[in-house]
Every structure is written in C-alpha cells, then in structure tokens.
Amino acid sequence: ASAQAVLGAAEAARRALRTRSGQLPEQGLQGSLRISSCPSYGHGVLAPRLAQFQALHPQLKVELQFSNRVVDLARENFDVAFRMTPQLPEDCVATPVLHFDFRAWAALGMALSLAEPADLARHNCLVWGASAESITLQWLHRDQQIRKAVTLHPCLCIDDLRTLVDLAAGGSGIVFAPDFAVSDLVRRRALCEVLPGWTAQVDL
C-alpha cells in the first residue's frame, strides 16, 4: 500500500507538470536539461533536432554530452540518457524511442551489386569497434527469414561510427551501420544500401 501511494504521488506530479507546460506554451520549458547520448545516436538523431527544440523552448538550457559508457544518471546529474541496446535495462526507467536495423552501405559511385552476404568477403569492409583479425556476422533476410553467417577480414576497424560512415561515403569500402546514422547521406545520394533485404544481427 505504501508503494502504491508513492507511485500515485509520482503520477500526479507528472500530470501536474504536463498540465503546467500545456498552459504556458508561449514560455515553453525552463531551467536546464542535461542529456547523455551515444555518439552515433547523438550525431544522427538528436543534434539535428536541437535547434528546433530550443526554438520551442528558448528559456531552456540544453547540455548534450556524447559517451558510450553507462552513466549514473543521479550521481552525474543527467536528466536523460540515450543508448543502443537489444533490450531495456531493468535498473532504471526506460522506454524505446527508435527501432533501427544495421545494414550494409557503400558509396553510390562504387556500383556494387551483392546478391547475398557471402559476397561481402570480396570487398573492403569497414567495421565499427575494436580491431580484429576477423569478425563473424549473422545476417537475416527480412522477407524470407533466412539466416546466413559470414566471416569477414575487415580492412579497417574504428571505434567511431561517424568516421567510418564518412570513409564509406568517400569510397573506402562497405560500412555496417544503423539506418539512422546514414539517413542524411542516403538522402544526398552519397551512400546506398548494397545488400537490400538483409540486416546484420549486431551484438550491441
């Protein structure tokens, strides 16, 4: 009963905040908002929207910090954190905000025509993460539900996804990246998908 009372009070506070912000649209939110985000999501999703968000809330100070590590929200004074994960963590309040797939991308000018994941072995592959002599990726066909494993010998391993994506757009090879991280380059026809229908099952 005591726990239910606490939860009820928290929900009442949330409703009051929503009501207050709805009554003052001309002022918007006030104070400060500290955000932690993994770099790929921050660059690809959050940063392009910050200007629009701050235009709606001119009195709100926003601080965005990029990090891949697990942060202690309370101890480090963050209000919200964005991370890529296969399942929601159990030790904090979390909700999914974006579902995405890892696909294979290359510069449009490379004119690659790959029929299946095994064809990747014939090309330069740019891999996100620590250096490795070889890497085995599971690929899933979204329509036929076929799974295929391919062992690759990457020509380049970098722990910064944005750098890899830029190199791929410059013609250095094939990069495996989430679709939100390449959406702008795809719109500008700097990158294209080279294995249509196939998604990589990446361990995040």
N, C-alpha and C positions, 0 to 999 in steps of 0.2 A: 504493500500500500504506500509506503514511503517513497519507493522508487517511482511508482505511478504518479505521485504528486509532483516529484521533481520533473519528470518528463512533461507533465501537463503544464507546469510553470514555464518550462523552456519553450514549448509550442506556443503558449500565449505570448511570450516575449517576441517570438518570430513573427506572429501575426501583427503585433503592435508595430514592429519595425516596418513590415510591408505596408501597413496602413499609413504610417507616417511618411514613408518615401513616396507613396502614391498621392498623398495630399499636397506634397511640395515638389511638383515636377519642375517648377521653374528654378529651384535651387539645386536639385539633384543631391547626390550623396556628398557628405563632408567628412573631413578627417584624413586618415591615411590608410592605404591598402598595400600590404607587403605580400608579394607573390613570389613563390619559388616554382621554377619550371625546368624540366629537362630541356637542353638547348634546342633540340630538333623541333619540339612542340612550340617552344617559345618563339623561335625564328619563323616557323611556318604558319602558326595559327595566332598566337597572342599578339606579337609585336605589330603585325599589320592592322590589328583592330584597336590598338591602344589609343590612337589619335581620335578615332570615332567615339570611343568610350569616354575619353577625357572631355570631348566636346559636350557630351551629355551631362558630365559631372565636373564642371570647371573648378569647383572648390575642393575636389578630392585630389590628394597627392598619391601618386602610384609609384611604387618601387618594385621593379621586376629583376630578380636575380636568377641566373642560369646555373644549374647544378644537376648532376646525375645521381648524387648521393641521396640517401634517405635523410631527411631533415626532421628535427624535433620541432614541431610547429610551435608548441608553447614555449620551450626554452629559448628558441631562436627568434621568437616574436614574429612568425609568419602567420598571415591570416588564411592563406590557402596555398596548396601545392598541387602542381600538375605533374603526373608521371605516367609512363607507359608500362602496363603490367597485364599479364594474361588473366589475372583475377583480382577482385577488390581485396585490399588488406583488411584484416579483422581487427587491428588495433587502433583504428581511427574511423571517423565518419567519412565515408567516401561514396562517390556516385560516378558512373561512367558518363563522360561528356562527348566522346568521339570514338567511334569504332573505325578501324582502318585495316588495310591489308599491306603486306610487304610484297612488292612486285619487282620485276627486273626492268631497268630503264637504261637507255643509251641515247647518244646524240642523234638527232634526226638524220644528219648527214652520213652516218655510218651505214645506213640502209641495211641493217641486219634482218635476217629472216630466219628465226629459230622455230623449229617445229615442236620441240619438246625440251624439257630441262637438260637432258643429256648433251644437247648442242652447246650449252654454256661452257663446257670444257674446252672448246676450240677458241675461246675468246679471252681477252684480258678482263678479269673480274676484280672489282673494287669492293673490298669488304670492310664493313663498319665494325670496329672492335680491335682487340689486341692482335698483335702479329701472330700468324700461324702458318705452318708449312702447308697444311691442308685443312679444309673445312667441309663437312658433310651437311647438306641442306635437304630437308624434306619439302617437296613441292606438292601442292594439292590443286587439282583441276576443279574449278568451282561448279561446272556444269555436270561433268561426268563422274565427279567424286573419285577420281583416280589419284593415287599417291605414288610418287617416284622419288627416290633418294639419289642425289648426285654429289659426288666428292669432287671438290674443286681445289686448285692450287692458285690462290689469289696472287696477283701481281702487285697488289698494294693493299695494305691494311692501315687504317687511320681511325682513331677513336673519336673523330669529329665528323658527324654525318654531313654537315653543311659543306665542308671542304670536299668530301667525296662526291657529293651531288654536283658541285661546280666543276670538278675534274671530269666527271662523266659528260656534262654538257659541253665541255671543251673537246670531247672526242677521245678521252683517255681509256675508256672501256665501259663495261657494264656495271652499274651500281644496283644493289638491292636496298630499297628504301621504302618507307611508308608513303602512301599516295599523297598525304597532306604535305609532306616535305618537298614534293616536286611539282605541286599543282601549278605554281606560278610559271615555272619553266616549261611545263607542258602547254599551258595557255599560250606562251610566247613561241611555241614550236621549237624550243631548244632541246627538249627531251621527248622521247616517245617510248611507249611500252614495247618490249621486244619479245615477250612471252605471253601474248594475250590469253586470258583464261586461267593462267597459273599464278598461284600465290605461294610465297615462301613461308614455311612454318618456323618462325624465328623465336628462339628462347630469349625472352626479354628479362 
